[in-house]
Amino acid sequence: MDAPDLTAAITYVIANQPNAVDRWHVLSDMTVIYERRPGEFEEARVLTASTLRDRPLWAELGSEPGR
């Protein structure tokens, strides 16, 4: 997958691991993009936006404007 437009995406990482390479980006249309390592993207097949928001395993890093 080419690099998606992450403008205004909310980014999540595994809680207590803010420096982890894996990141999940929730787009405004609730699509979840998994970033396996910097620059490697794929649409998440298992995790939903509500799972990332509602479970304490994931911590919100915030939106990434201008990314």
ZANU-36855 format. One record per residue: x, y negated, z negated of N, C-alpha, C in turn; residue number from 1. Coordinates in Angstrom, 2 decimals. Example, Ala and Ser with C-alpha at 12.3 -4.5 7.8 and 13.67 -1.06 7.14 Angstrom:
residues 2
      n.u      n.v      n.w     ca.u     ca.v     ca.w      c.u      c.v      c.w   nr
    13.19     5.69    -7.80    12.30     4.50    -7.80    13.20     3.30    -7.80    1
    12.85     2.25    -7.08    13.67     1.06    -7.14    12.90    -0.03    -7.87    2
***
This chain:
residues 67
      n.u      n.v      n.w     ca.u     ca.v     ca.w      c.u      c.v      c.w   nr
     0.84     1.17     0.00     0.00     0.00     0.00     0.89    -1.24     0.00    1
     0.53    -2.21     0.82     1.25    -3.48     0.81     0.96    -4.20    -0.50    2
     1.80    -5.16    -0.83     1.61    -5.92    -2.06     0.26    -6.63    -2.01    3
    -0.60    -6.37    -2.99    -1.91    -7.03    -3.02    -1.79    -8.46    -3.54    4
    -2.83    -9.24    -3.32    -2.90   -10.59    -3.85    -3.29   -10.48    -5.33    5
    -2.35   -10.75    -6.21    -2.60   -10.63    -7.64    -2.92   -11.98    -8.29    6
    -3.25   -12.97    -7.47    -3.65   -14.26    -8.00    -4.84   -14.07    -8.91    7
    -4.74   -14.52   -10.12    -5.80   -14.44   -11.13    -6.07   -13.02   -11.62    8
    -5.24   -12.07   -11.26    -5.41   -10.71   -11.79    -5.04   -10.70   -13.28    9
    -5.69    -9.85   -14.02    -5.33    -9.66   -15.43    -4.50    -8.39   -15.49   10
    -3.35    -8.49   -16.12    -2.40    -7.39   -16.13    -2.38    -6.72   -17.50   11
    -2.32    -5.39   -17.48    -2.28    -4.58   -18.70    -1.06    -3.69   -18.68   12
    -0.53    -3.42   -19.86     0.56    -2.46   -20.06     0.16    -1.56   -21.22   13
     0.90    -0.50   -21.42     0.64     0.36   -22.57     0.99    -0.43   -23.83   14
     0.08    -0.44   -24.79     0.28    -1.19   -26.04     1.59    -0.78   -26.69   15
     2.23    -1.73   -27.29     3.52    -1.54   -27.98     4.67    -1.24   -27.03   16
     4.43    -1.39   -25.73     5.49    -1.22   -24.74     5.41    -2.34   -23.70   17
     5.47    -3.60   -24.12     5.30    -4.71   -23.18     6.37    -4.78   -22.10   18
     7.50    -4.10   -22.31     8.56    -4.09   -21.30     8.48    -2.87   -20.39   19
     7.41    -2.10   -20.52     7.25    -0.91   -19.68     7.15    -1.32   -18.21   20
     7.60    -0.45   -17.36     7.58    -0.73   -15.92     6.16    -0.59   -15.37   21
     5.41     0.41   -15.83     4.06     0.63   -15.33     3.13    -0.49   -15.77   22
     2.36    -1.01   -14.80     1.39    -2.07   -15.07     0.13    -1.80   -14.30   23
    -0.98    -2.24   -14.85    -2.27    -2.12   -14.18    -2.84    -3.52   -14.04   24
    -3.21    -3.89   -12.84    -3.73    -5.22   -12.55    -5.22    -5.10   -12.23   25
    -6.06    -5.86   -12.92    -7.49    -5.87   -12.67    -7.80    -7.12   -11.86   26
    -8.30    -6.89   -10.64    -8.66    -8.00    -9.76   -10.05    -8.51   -10.11   27
   -10.41    -9.66    -9.58   -11.70   -10.28    -9.90   -12.89    -9.41    -9.50   28
   -12.72    -8.53    -8.49   -13.81    -7.63    -8.09   -13.80    -6.31    -8.86   29
   -13.01    -6.25    -9.94   -12.87    -5.10   -10.83   -12.05    -3.95   -10.24   30
   -11.44    -4.17    -9.10   -10.52    -3.18    -8.56    -9.29    -3.13    -9.47   31
    -8.80    -1.93    -9.74    -7.61    -1.77   -10.56    -6.47    -1.32    -9.65   32
    -5.39    -2.09    -9.68    -4.20    -1.78    -8.91    -3.12    -1.32    -9.87   33
    -2.58    -0.15    -9.60    -1.50     0.41   -10.42    -0.17     0.03    -9.80   34
     0.72    -0.53   -10.61     2.07    -0.87   -10.16     3.03     0.08   -10.86   35
     3.44     1.08   -10.12     4.30     2.15   -10.67     5.66     1.60   -11.09   36
     6.23     0.79   -10.28     7.46     0.05   -10.56     7.37    -1.21    -9.74   37
     8.16    -2.22   -10.03     8.01    -3.49    -9.32     7.97    -3.32    -7.80   38
     6.88    -3.80    -7.22     6.72    -3.76    -5.77     6.09    -2.51    -5.21   39
     5.79    -1.51    -6.04     5.17    -0.26    -5.60     3.74    -0.21    -6.11   40
     2.76    -0.44    -5.22     1.36    -0.56    -5.62     0.50     0.55    -5.03   41
    -0.54     0.91    -5.77    -1.58     1.80    -5.25    -2.86     1.52    -6.02   42
    -3.99     1.76    -5.39    -5.25     1.56    -6.09    -5.41     2.67    -7.12   43
    -5.74     2.30    -8.34    -5.89     3.28    -9.42    -7.10     4.15    -9.14   44
    -6.95     5.44    -9.29    -8.04     6.38    -9.00    -8.77     6.82   -10.26   45
    -8.11     6.73   -11.40    -8.69     7.27   -12.63    -9.13     6.15   -13.58   46
    -8.28     5.17   -13.79    -8.59     4.10   -14.75    -9.51     3.06   -14.14   47
   -10.47     2.63   -14.94   -11.37     1.56   -14.51   -11.04     0.30   -15.31   48
   -11.54    -0.83   -14.84   -11.31    -2.08   -15.54   -11.86    -2.01   -16.96   49
   -13.02    -1.41   -17.15   -13.60    -1.34   -18.49   -12.77    -0.45   -19.42   50
   -12.15     0.59   -18.90   -11.29     1.43   -19.72   -10.09     0.62   -20.22   51
    -9.50    -0.16   -19.34    -8.34    -0.95   -19.73    -8.71    -2.01   -20.76   52
    -9.89    -2.59   -20.61   -10.31    -3.67   -21.51   -10.78    -3.15   -22.87   53
   -11.37    -1.97   -22.90   -12.07    -1.51   -24.10   -11.31    -0.52   -24.97   54
   -10.14    -0.10   -24.57    -9.41     0.89   -25.36    -8.11     0.29   -25.87   55
    -7.78     0.54   -27.13    -6.59    -0.07   -27.73    -5.26     0.45   -27.19   56
    -5.29     1.50   -26.38    -4.05     2.02   -25.82    -3.39     1.01   -24.88   57
    -4.18     0.14   -24.25    -3.66    -0.84   -23.32    -3.72    -2.24   -23.90   58
    -2.71    -3.03   -23.62    -2.65    -4.41   -24.09    -2.65    -5.34   -22.89   59
    -3.42    -6.41   -22.99    -3.50    -7.39   -21.90    -2.29    -8.30   -21.96   60
    -1.62    -8.45   -20.81    -0.53    -9.40   -20.70    -1.06   -10.75   -20.26   61
    -2.22   -10.76   -19.61    -2.81   -12.00   -19.12    -2.80   -12.03   -17.62   62
    -3.22   -13.15   -17.08    -3.24   -13.28   -15.63    -1.87   -13.70   -15.15   63
    -1.60   -13.40   -13.90    -0.31   -13.70   -13.32    -0.48   -14.68   -12.17   64
    -0.70   -15.96   -12.49    -0.91   -16.94   -11.42     0.31   -17.09   -10.54   65
     0.08   -17.23    -9.27     1.15   -17.48    -8.33     2.08   -16.33    -8.09   66
     1.68   -15.16    -8.49     2.56   -14.02    -8.31     2.59   -13.57    -6.89   67
***
